[in-house]
Amino acid sequence: MEKTTATGMLREDHRKVEDLYRRFNATQDFGARVGLADDICKELEIHARLEESLLYPDLTRESAQGGMVRHFGEEHGAVKRLISQVRLGHAGEPASFAEDDALVARIMASIEHHVQEEEGTAFPKLEANPDHNAALGADLATLKMKLKMCPPVFQAIDLDVPVRTAYNQWTQFESFPRFLDNVKEVRQLDDTHVQWRVEIAGREFRWTAEIYEQIPDERIAWSSVDGAINAGSASFRPLSESSCRILLEMAYEPQGLVEDLGAMLGAVSRNLASQLKAFKQYIETTCREDGAWRGQVSGNPAEPELSRHGLPRADPAGQQKRLPGI
């Protein structure tokens, strides 16, 4: 039986997304296009998790290619922001044909450039060592099977408050246990690290999240650096001067038995929905935020993963820290 190599498997992922995009462009049925756009987003998210969890740390460890990995992570971050924009649009009724088409085109333009760079620079380094390429491929295949059974989940909700109010309240992480029953404790350790203790389906999960991107009134994105392995984002879109939409996305790496994964996927999705409903009730009842963080964090999804694997982080010089204040 032929071994699965890391580069072979990742190339297959690249070609699959390209085929989905060809099908997207070939149909004028809007419902089919929305479904294909969603499929493209799901495939790219799982592919990104594979690279951020295993490929990029491996490249940094084996080849000291920190600068190259950082660059690839920045490209991942840009694509993830566009994926969130697609989902924010799909959450509305009706979705916009022109917006959907433009966003998917931008995603694929970024992916085409990313694939050319990755296959031209990173893949030859792996293929120079066939045994290592095969061993990494086996690890990627195992993780991919788990992620396919528990793909990223997301939920959106519309709020009757200005986007600034919703965003400001969302940054007050330590207040979450006041209105979210399943969030037992949250501790803000510093500007970019938050400890969580959450109950899902009767099980308690703990982790420390590192916020690698924060754009006021637009987006907060994080990845765990210890405990339960997960990553996610909260994206905000104004609908009017007095209303907005929030999209909450989460990807996690399941640790239990395969037969438990489907149940956990449903539990996580229901948990996101209940969190958003509780947040909506709280913020629409109070109509004001408890506080706010209005600074920015500039980073990319590869960096927290490198920290998690015990590898050197990028030089933080030039990163703008979050600043308190309304």
C-alpha positions as CSV (number, residue, x, y, z in Angstrom):
1,M,0.0,0.0,0.0
2,E,1.4,3.4,-1.1
3,K,2.2,5.7,1.8
4,T,0.4,9.0,2.1
5,T,2.9,11.8,2.0
6,A,2.3,15.2,3.5
7,T,2.9,17.0,0.2
8,G,0.7,14.6,-1.7
9,M,-2.2,15.0,0.6
10,L,-2.0,18.8,0.8
11,R,-1.8,19.0,-3.0
12,E,-5.0,16.9,-3.2
13,D,-6.7,19.5,-0.9
14,H,-5.5,22.3,-3.2
15,R,-6.9,20.6,-6.3
16,K,-10.2,19.8,-4.6
17,V,-10.8,23.5,-3.7
18,E,-9.9,24.5,-7.3
19,D,-12.4,22.0,-8.6
20,L,-15.1,23.3,-6.2
21,Y,-14.4,26.8,-7.5
22,R,-14.7,25.7,-11.2
23,R,-18.1,24.2,-10.3
24,F,-19.1,27.4,-8.5
25,N,-18.3,29.4,-11.7
26,A,-20.0,26.9,-14.0
27,T,-23.5,27.2,-12.4
28,Q,-25.9,30.1,-12.4
29,D,-28.2,28.5,-9.8
30,F,-27.8,30.8,-6.8
31,G,-28.7,28.1,-4.3
32,A,-26.1,25.8,-5.7
33,R,-23.5,28.6,-5.7
34,V,-24.2,29.3,-2.0
35,G,-23.7,25.6,-1.2
36,L,-20.5,25.5,-3.2
37,A,-19.2,28.6,-1.5
38,D,-19.9,27.0,1.9
39,D,-18.1,23.9,0.8
40,I,-15.1,25.9,-0.3
41,C,-15.0,27.7,3.1
42,K,-15.2,24.4,5.0
43,E,-12.5,22.7,3.0
44,L,-10.2,25.7,3.4
45,E,-10.8,25.8,7.2
46,I,-9.9,22.2,7.7
47,H,-6.9,22.5,5.4
48,A,-5.7,25.5,7.3
49,R,-6.0,23.7,10.7
50,L,-3.9,20.8,9.3
51,E,-1.2,23.2,8.2
52,E,-1.2,25.4,11.3
53,S,-1.3,22.4,13.7
54,L,1.3,20.1,12.0
55,L,2.9,21.4,8.8
56,Y,4.0,24.9,9.9
57,P,5.4,23.8,13.3
58,D,7.3,21.0,11.5
59,L,8.8,23.4,9.0
60,T,9.9,25.7,11.7
61,R,11.4,22.9,13.7
62,E,13.1,21.1,10.8
63,S,14.2,24.0,8.7
64,A,14.1,27.1,10.9
65,Q,11.8,28.7,8.3
66,G,10.1,31.0,10.8
67,G,9.8,33.9,8.3
68,M,8.2,31.7,5.7
69,V,5.8,30.2,8.1
70,R,4.9,33.7,9.4
71,H,4.1,34.8,5.9
72,F,1.9,31.8,5.2
73,G,0.1,32.4,8.5
74,E,-0.6,36.0,7.4
75,E,-2.1,34.7,4.2
76,H,-4.3,32.2,6.2
77,G,-5.5,35.1,8.3
78,A,-6.5,37.1,5.3
79,V,-8.5,34.2,3.9
80,K,-10.2,33.5,7.2
81,R,-11.4,37.0,7.4
82,L,-13.0,36.7,3.9
83,I,-14.6,33.3,4.9
84,S,-16.2,35.1,7.9
85,Q,-17.5,37.8,5.5
86,V,-19.1,35.1,3.3
87,R,-20.9,33.6,6.3
88,L,-22.0,37.0,7.6
89,G,-23.6,37.5,4.2
90,H,-25.2,34.1,4.1
91,A,-26.8,34.7,7.5
92,G,-28.9,37.4,6.0
93,E,-32.1,37.1,3.9
94,P,-31.7,37.1,1.0
95,A,-28.0,36.7,0.4
96,S,-26.4,39.0,-2.1
97,F,-25.4,37.4,-5.4
98,A,-22.9,40.1,-6.2
99,E,-21.3,40.2,-2.8
100,D,-21.0,36.4,-2.6
101,D,-19.4,36.2,-6.1
102,A,-16.9,39.0,-5.2
103,L,-15.9,37.5,-1.9
104,V,-15.4,33.9,-3.2
105,A,-13.4,35.4,-6.1
106,R,-11.1,37.2,-3.6
107,I,-10.7,34.0,-1.6
108,M,-9.6,32.1,-4.6
109,A,-7.3,34.8,-5.8
110,S,-5.6,34.7,-2.4
111,I,-5.5,30.9,-2.4
112,E,-4.0,30.7,-5.9
113,H,-1.1,32.9,-4.8
114,H,-0.7,31.0,-1.5
115,V,-0.7,27.6,-3.3
116,Q,1.9,28.7,-5.8
117,E,4.2,29.9,-3.0
118,E,3.6,26.9,-0.7
119,E,4.1,24.3,-3.4
120,G,7.1,26.1,-4.8
121,T,9.0,26.8,-1.6
122,A,7.8,24.7,1.4
123,F,6.9,21.4,-0.4
124,P,10.4,20.9,-2.0
125,K,11.9,21.1,1.5
126,L,9.6,18.2,2.7
127,E,10.1,16.2,-0.4
128,A,13.9,16.3,0.0
129,N,13.4,13.8,2.9
130,P,10.9,11.1,1.7
131,D,10.7,9.2,5.0
132,H,9.9,12.4,6.9
133,N,7.4,13.4,4.3
134,A,5.6,10.1,4.7
135,A,5.7,10.2,8.5
136,L,4.2,13.7,8.5
137,G,1.6,12.6,6.0
138,A,0.5,9.8,8.3
139,D,0.0,12.4,11.1
140,L,-1.8,14.7,8.8
141,A,-4.1,11.9,7.7
142,T,-5.0,11.0,11.3
143,L,-5.8,14.6,12.2
144,K,-7.7,15.2,9.0
145,M,-10.0,12.2,9.7
146,K,-10.9,13.7,13.1
147,L,-11.4,17.2,11.7
148,K,-13.6,15.9,8.9
149,M,-15.9,14.2,11.5
150,C,-16.0,17.4,13.5
151,P,-15.7,20.3,11.0
152,P,-15.7,23.9,12.2
153,V,-19.1,25.1,13.5
154,F,-20.6,28.6,13.3
155,Q,-23.7,30.5,14.3
156,A,-24.9,34.0,13.6
157,I,-27.4,36.3,15.2
158,D,-28.8,39.8,14.7
159,L,-28.9,42.3,17.5
160,D,-30.9,45.5,18.0
161,V,-27.9,47.5,19.3
162,P,-25.2,49.4,17.5
163,V,-22.2,47.4,16.4
164,R,-19.9,49.4,18.7
165,T,-22.0,48.5,21.7
166,A,-22.1,44.8,20.8
167,Y,-18.3,44.7,20.2
168,N,-17.4,46.6,23.3
169,Q,-19.5,44.2,25.5
170,W,-18.0,41.1,23.8
171,T,-14.5,42.3,24.8
172,Q,-15.5,42.0,28.5
173,F,-14.7,38.3,28.7
174,E,-14.7,38.1,32.5
175,S,-18.4,39.1,32.5
176,F,-19.4,36.1,30.4
177,P,-20.3,33.9,33.3
178,R,-22.9,36.4,34.4
179,F,-25.2,35.6,31.4
180,L,-23.8,32.4,29.9
181,D,-24.7,29.4,32.1
182,N,-22.1,27.0,30.6
183,V,-19.2,29.5,31.0
184,K,-18.1,28.8,34.6
185,E,-15.0,31.1,34.8
186,V,-13.0,33.4,32.6
187,R,-9.8,35.1,33.6
188,Q,-8.1,37.8,31.5
189,L,-4.4,37.2,32.1
190,D,-3.1,40.0,30.0
191,D,-4.0,41.9,26.8
192,T,-3.9,38.8,24.6
193,H,-4.4,35.8,26.9
194,V,-7.7,34.6,28.4
195,Q,-8.3,31.5,30.5
196,W,-11.6,29.7,30.0
197,R,-13.5,27.0,32.0
198,V,-16.6,25.9,30.1
199,E,-19.1,23.0,30.4
200,I,-20.3,21.4,27.2
201,A,-22.6,18.3,27.2
202,G,-21.8,17.6,30.9
203,R,-18.1,17.7,30.4
204,E,-15.8,20.5,31.6
205,F,-13.2,22.0,29.3
206,R,-10.3,24.3,30.2
207,W,-8.0,26.2,28.0
208,T,-5.9,29.4,27.6
209,A,-6.8,31.3,24.4
210,E,-4.3,33.6,22.7
211,I,-5.9,36.5,20.8
212,Y,-3.9,36.9,17.7
213,E,-6.1,39.4,15.9
214,Q,-8.4,42.1,17.2
215,I,-10.0,44.9,15.0
216,P,-12.4,47.2,16.8
217,D,-16.0,46.7,15.7
218,E,-15.0,44.1,13.2
219,R,-13.3,40.9,14.5
220,I,-11.7,39.0,17.4
221,A,-9.8,35.8,16.5
222,W,-8.0,33.4,18.9
223,S,-6.3,30.0,19.2
224,S,-5.7,27.9,22.3
225,V,-2.2,27.6,23.6
226,D,-2.9,25.0,26.3
227,G,-5.8,22.8,27.4
228,A,-8.6,21.9,25.0
229,I,-7.4,22.5,21.5
230,N,-9.6,25.0,19.7
231,A,-9.6,28.1,17.6
232,G,-12.2,30.6,16.6
233,S,-13.4,34.1,15.9
234,A,-16.2,36.6,16.5
235,S,-17.0,38.8,13.6
236,F,-19.2,41.9,13.6
237,R,-21.2,43.6,10.8
238,P,-23.3,46.8,11.2
239,L,-26.8,46.4,9.7
240,S,-27.9,49.9,10.5
241,E,-27.0,52.6,12.9
242,S,-28.9,50.7,15.6
243,S,-28.4,47.1,14.7
244,C,-25.7,44.6,13.9
245,R,-24.9,40.9,13.2
246,I,-22.4,38.7,15.1
247,L,-20.9,35.6,13.6
248,L,-19.3,33.2,16.1
249,E,-17.0,30.5,14.6
250,M,-15.1,27.7,16.3
251,A,-12.9,24.8,15.2
252,Y,-11.7,22.2,17.7
253,E,-9.6,19.1,17.7
254,P,-11.6,16.3,19.2
255,Q,-9.8,14.2,21.8
256,G,-12.3,11.4,22.5
257,L,-13.5,8.3,20.8
258,V,-14.6,8.5,17.2
259,E,-18.1,7.4,18.1
260,D,-18.4,10.4,20.5
261,L,-17.3,13.0,17.9
262,G,-20.7,13.5,16.2
263,A,-22.4,14.0,19.6
264,M,-19.7,16.6,20.6
265,L,-20.1,18.4,17.2
266,G,-23.8,18.9,17.9
267,A,-23.2,19.9,21.4
268,V,-20.6,22.6,20.4
269,S,-23.0,23.9,17.7
270,R,-25.9,24.1,20.2
271,N,-23.5,25.8,22.7
272,L,-22.6,28.5,20.2
273,A,-26.3,29.2,19.5
274,S,-27.2,29.4,23.1
275,Q,-24.2,31.7,23.8
276,L,-25.4,34.1,21.1
277,K,-29.0,34.1,22.3
278,A,-28.0,34.8,25.9
279,F,-25.7,37.6,24.7
280,K,-28.5,39.0,22.6
281,Q,-30.9,39.0,25.6
282,Y,-28.3,40.6,27.9
283,I,-27.1,43.4,25.6
284,E,-30.6,44.2,24.3
285,T,-31.9,44.4,27.8
286,T,-29.1,46.6,29.2
287,C,-28.7,48.5,25.9
288,R,-25.2,49.5,27.1
289,E,-21.8,47.8,27.5
290,D,-20.1,47.2,30.8
291,G,-16.7,48.4,29.4
292,A,-14.6,48.1,26.3
293,W,-11.2,47.4,24.8
294,R,-10.7,49.6,21.8
295,G,-7.1,48.8,20.8
296,Q,-5.9,46.4,18.2
297,V,-3.9,43.2,18.0
298,S,-2.1,42.3,14.7
299,G,-1.0,38.7,14.2
300,N,-1.8,35.6,12.3
301,P,-3.2,32.1,13.1
302,A,0.1,30.3,12.7
303,E,1.8,32.1,15.7
304,P,-0.3,30.7,18.6
305,E,0.1,27.2,17.2
306,L,3.8,27.6,17.1
307,S,3.7,28.7,20.8
308,R,1.6,25.7,21.6
309,H,4.1,23.3,20.2
310,G,6.9,24.8,22.2
311,L,8.5,26.6,19.3
312,P,9.8,30.1,19.2
313,R,7.3,32.9,18.6
314,A,7.7,35.6,16.1
315,D,9.3,38.8,17.3
316,P,6.4,40.8,18.8
317,A,8.1,44.1,17.9
318,G,5.7,46.2,15.9
319,Q,2.6,44.4,17.2
320,Q,0.1,46.9,18.5
321,K,-1.2,45.8,21.9
322,R,-4.8,46.2,23.1
323,L,-5.4,49.4,25.0
324,P,-8.2,49.9,27.5
325,G,-10.9,52.6,27.2
326,I,-14.1,53.4,25.4
